[in-house]
């Protein structure tokens, strides 16, 4: 087999793969670096997958997320922590 059917490329970074929960879900989504108020967009085809991972992180870390179907894909926001009555000033 020759490489005439494939384009060989140098310098393409390998995305970091992280494990969430019990190691069942692997993701390249930026959940490990997203801060409250930030968001990211994934293609429509990955919408269900990213929602499942967000739910797993919510359960594990207590972080809150919102996902919305947009024209260009599915957007995921990290929400600010809930403020309880006792924490209000």
C-alpha positions in Angstrom: 0.0 0.0 0.0 1.3 3.4 -0.8 0.6 6.7 1.0 -0.8 8.3 -2.2 -4.3 8.0 -0.7 -3.4 9.7 2.6 -2.0 13.1 3.4 0.8 12.8 5.9 1.0 15.8 8.2 3.5 17.0 10.7 2.9 19.1 13.8 -0.8 18.2 14.4 -1.4 18.2 18.2 -2.9 15.1 19.7 -6.0 16.1 21.7 -5.9 15.2 25.4 -8.3 12.5 26.4 -9.7 12.6 29.9 -11.8 10.1 31.8 -14.9 11.1 33.7 -16.8 9.2 36.4 -15.9 5.5 36.5 -13.8 5.8 33.3 -16.7 4.9 31.1 -16.9 8.2 29.3 -13.9 9.5 27.5 -14.0 13.0 26.2 -12.0 15.7 24.5 -14.4 18.3 25.7 -12.9 21.2 27.8 -14.7 20.3 31.0 -11.5 20.3 33.0 -10.8 23.9 32.2 -14.2 25.6 31.7 -15.0 28.3 34.3 -18.5 29.5 35.4 -19.9 31.8 32.7 -17.9 30.2 29.9 -19.3 28.0 27.1 -18.2 25.9 24.2 -19.9 24.6 21.0 -19.9 21.1 19.7 -21.4 19.7 16.4 -25.0 18.6 16.5 -23.8 14.9 16.2 -22.0 15.2 19.6 -24.9 16.8 21.4 -26.1 13.7 23.2 -22.6 12.7 24.2 -21.6 16.1 25.6 -24.9 16.2 27.6 -24.2 12.8 29.2 -20.7 13.8 30.1 -21.9 17.1 31.6 -24.4 15.2 33.7 -21.7 12.8 35.0 -19.5 15.8 35.9 -22.5 17.4 37.7 -22.9 14.3 39.7 -19.2 13.8 40.5 -18.1 17.4 41.1 -21.4 19.3 41.8 -20.8 21.7 38.9 -23.8 23.0 37.0 -24.2 23.0 33.2 -26.8 24.0 30.7 -27.0 22.8 27.1 -28.9 24.4 24.3 -29.5 23.4 20.7 -28.3 26.2 18.4 -28.3 26.6 14.7 -24.5 25.9 14.5 -24.4 23.0 17.0 -25.0 22.3 20.7 -23.6 24.9 23.1 -22.7 24.0 26.7 -22.4 26.6 29.5 -20.9 26.1 32.9 -23.3 27.9 35.3 -22.3 29.7 38.4 -22.9 27.8 41.7 -26.3 28.0 43.3 -26.5 30.6 46.0 -28.4 29.4 49.1 -30.3 31.8 51.3 -27.7 31.4 54.0 -24.9 32.6 51.7 -26.5 35.8 50.5 -25.2 39.0 51.9 
